[in-house]
Every structure is written in C-alpha cells, then in structure tokens.
Amino acid sequence: MLKKVAIALILVLATAAPVLAETPATAAAQTKPVYSTTETTLGVLLEDPAAKVIIDKHIPGLTDNPSISMAAGMTLKALQAMAGDKITDEMLKAVDSDFKALQSGK
C-alpha cells in the first residue's frame, strides 16, 4: 500500500514539475534579455527589433549606416569613442534607460 502511494506521489510531482518550474516571472526573464550599452555588442542589439527601435530613437541614423556591420562586435560605448560627438553620454544613458524598461516590460 505504501509503495503505491509513493509511486502515485512521484507521478504527480513528475508531471507538475514543469508547470511549477516555469512561473510567469521565470518565463518573462527568459524571453526578455538584459541589454547594456557597455556590455552588449551591437550585433546582438541589431538582431532584436525592439532594441534596434530604441537605438534608432536615441541615435538616429546609426543602424542605417552601411558600415554598421563592421562594428557588430563592439558595444555602443566602444563605438562612442570612434564616433566623436555623434554618440553622446546622454544618448547612451537614454538607450540604457529604455533597455531597462524593455527588460522589465514597461
């Protein structure tokens, strides 16, 4: 009798584990990456349409530049050093702020 109860309990837990493991918060964290102008490469950012919109909003024309693919391995902060006054600290702060809002779903 005890053996049957133990087996039934194991079956219940085994079938419920995937449901318990993926809560809405866990699912949201898995689908919304955390981006940063100092850590995330431009190539990764450009692959995400939402991140690209944010970049276009704060740094107009950057993603349309024909040479942008050459900077795919760089972060926006690193690119700033090469772009002179075309990418300001204020622009990067605004991009990071929108990236945080994107990640949190706001």
N, C-alpha and C positions, 0 to 999 in steps of 0.2 A: 504494500500500500504506500509506504513512504517513498519507495522507488518511483512509483507512478506520479506522485505529487512532485517530486524533484524533477522528473522529466517534463512534466507539464509546465513547471515554473521556468525551466531552461528554455522551452519552446516559446513561451510568452515573452521572456526577456530578449531572446534572439530576434524575434520578429519586431519588437518595439525599439530595439537599439538604434536602427537607422532613423526612426522618427524622432527619438529623444536626442540623438546626436546633432541633428540639424534644426536648430531653433531659428526663428526669423532673424535674430541678430547674427547668428553664425552664417546664415545664407547671405545676408546683406554684406557682411565683412568679406565673404568670398567673392562677391560679384563686383564690389567697388574697390578698386585698387587705391593705394595711397600714393599720390604723386607729390613731387617736390621739385622746385627749380634748381636745387643744389644737388639732388641725388638721382633723379630720373633722367635718363637720356632722352634727347629729342626724338630719336627713332621710336622709342616706346610711346612717348606722348602723341606722336603723329598717327600711331596706329589706333588710338582711341578717339573716335569722333567728338566725344564730349570734351576731352582735353584739348583737342585741336580748336574747337569753338572758343574755349577760354583763352588760348594763346592768341587767336585772331582778334578777340575782343580787346585785349590789352596791348598787344604788339602787332598792330595792323601791318599786313604785307609780308610778315616773316615766313609764314607757311607757304606763301605763293612764290617765294624766291626760287628760281630754277636751280640754284646751288645748294638748297637746304639739305638735300640728301647727303652731301659731303660732311655735314655736321651731325649726322644721325647718332654718332657715338658720344656726342658731347651733351652736357647739361646746358640748360638755359643760362645758368650763372657763368659757366665757362665760355659760352658763346658771347656773353656780355663783354668780356674782356677784348674780344675781337671786333665787336660791333660799335665801339665808340659810344657816342651819345644816343644811339638809336634804340638801345635797351637800357633803361634806367633802373635804379634800385626800386623806385616807386612802382614801375611796371611789374617787376618781379614780385614785389610784395602783394600787389593786386592779384597776380596769377596764383601765387601760393594761397591767398585767401579764398579764391574761387575753387582751387583744388581741394581745400579742406571742406568747403561747402558741398562739393561734388561727392566726396567720400562719405560725408555724414548724411547725405541725401536731402540736404536743404536747398 
